[in-house]
Amino acid sequence: MADILTVKEHFGRYEDLKIVYVGDGNNIVHSWLRLANRFKLDFVCACPEGYEPDAATVEMVRNSGVSSITISHDPIDAVKGADVIYTDVWASMGQKDEAEARRKAFSGFTVDAKMMAAAGPSCKFMHCLPAERGIECSAEVVESPASIIFDEAENRMHAQNGVMLHALGCV
C-alpha cells in the first residue's frame, strides 16, 4: 500500500505505468502482483532463471485481465521504458546462508546507473529498505535524484495508520 501511494505521489496516477522489479521473485514481487490484480499496470519481474515468482500467483493475475504481467530474465531489456525500477535484497531473512550463491546467480541484476539509463531519464528508483549498497543497487542510484526510497519509507507509516484506523472502525 505504501508503494502504490508513493507511485501515486510521484506520478499523479498509478494506472498505465511500467513497474519493473529487478531481483528475486520474493514477497515484494507477490505484493506488486496483487496490486496489479487491482490497478492497471505493466508489471515486469526481471529475475535470474530459477528465481521467478510463484507461478500460480502470476497466472491468477494474468487471468484477471487487469494488468500486463511479464517475467523476464534480461534485466536491461526489461527496464526499457520503465517508470519505476524496484529492487530488494537478494537474500532475505532465512536465506542469509545462500547469500554468496545468490550473488553469483544475480550477476548483472544490480540496479546501477547503466540500468537506470536504459530505463530512461524520468524513471524512479524504489527499494523497501534496508538496501545493501553495491549488491542489489549501487550507492549512486540510492543517492540519486531518481531515488524515491525515503518517500516510500515515510509512506509506510501513513499506510499503516490508514489500515489501523480502518481496522478500528474509525474510517
N, C-alpha and C positions, 0 to 999 in steps of 0.2 A: 504494500500500500504506500509506503514511504517512497519507493522507487517511482511509481507511476505519478505520485504527487510531484516529485522532483522534475520528472519529464514535463508534466503539465506546466509547472512554474517556468521552465526554461524555453519551452516551445509554444506555449499558449494553447496547446492541444495534446492529446495523447493518441489520437487515431491517425492512421495513414503515415506512421513513422517507421523507419527501418531501425530496429534494435538488434544489434549483433552482440551476442555473448560469446566471448573467446575464452576457452578453458575447459575444465571438467564439466561434464553433464550432471551437475550436482543439484542440491536443494534450491539454489538460486535459479537455475535454469527451469526447474519444475515450477517455481513460483511465477516466473515470467510466462511459462506455458499456460498456467492457469489464468494469468492476466490476459493473455492472447485469446483465451476462450470467451472473454467478456468484452475486450476492447480490440477494435480492428487494427492490427499491427502487421508489419512484415517482420517476423521474428526469425532470426538465424542463430543457430548454435554451431560455432566453429570449434571442433574438438578433434583430438587425435582418434584414430580408429581404436575401438575398444573402450572409449570413454564417453560414449553417447548417452543422452538422457534415456529414461525409461521409455521403451518402445510403445507400451500401452498408453502412456500419458500423451506422447506425441500423436499417436493415432486418434485418440479421443479428441484432441484439439483440432487436428486436421479435419476430422469428420464433422465438427461443429460448423465448419464453413465460415467462421468469423474472421480468421486471420490466415495469412500465408505463413507456413512453417517450413523451414529448410534446415537440414542437418548437413554441414559441410566439414570437410577435412582439410580445406585450404584456407587458412585464416586471412591471407592478403586478398584473395579473391572474394571471400565472404564479406569483408568490411567495405568493399567499394560501394559508395553512395550511402553509407550508414549515417544516420542522425545521431546515434549513440553507440559507443562501444563500451561494453560492460565486462568486467572480469572479476575473479575471486581467487583466493589462494588455491594452489593446485593440490595441496594435501590438507584436507580439513581435519577437524578433531577426530581422533581414532584412526587416522591414516598417516600419522607422522612417521611411522616405520617404513612407509612407502615413498617418502619424500624424494630420495635420490632417484629411484626408478621413475617416478613421475617427472622429475626434472628432465630426464633423458627423453621420455615419451612426449613431453610437451615442448621439446626444442622447436623453435620457430613460432611459438604461440605467445610470446611475451608482447604485451601491448607497449609499443615504443613509438618514437617519433615517425619512423618509417611506416608503421601500421596506421597511425593517425593520419599521415599524409595520404595514404592510399584511400582512406575513407572520404577525405575532402575537408576543406577549410572550416566548415561550420559544424563538424562532428564534435560531440561532447563525450567526455570520459566519465564512467561511473564505476564504483567499486564499493562493496558493502563494508569494507574495512574489518580488521586491520590489514593493510597491504604489506606484502613482502617485496619491497622495492628491489629491483634488479632480478626478480624471479618472474612473477606473472605480469609485472608492469615496471616500467622504468621510472626513476625518480623525476626525470624531466617531464613525463606525462602527468604524474601525480601533482606536480607543482605548476603545471601549465595553465594558461587562461581557459583551456578547454575542459579542465577538470572541474566537475561539479560534485565531487565526493563529500565536501563538507556541508553543502546544502542538503545533500542526500542524508547525511548523518543527523543533521538537525531535524529533518522532516520525520525521522523515526519517532521522535518524541511527540510530534503533533499527530501522527498516525496512531500511535499507541494511546494517546489521550482520547482520540475520537472513538477508538474501539472500547475503551473503558467506559466512556460516557454512554455509549450505545448499550453496552452490557448492563449497565446500572439503570437503564431506562430513562436517562436524562435527556436523550435526544430522539 
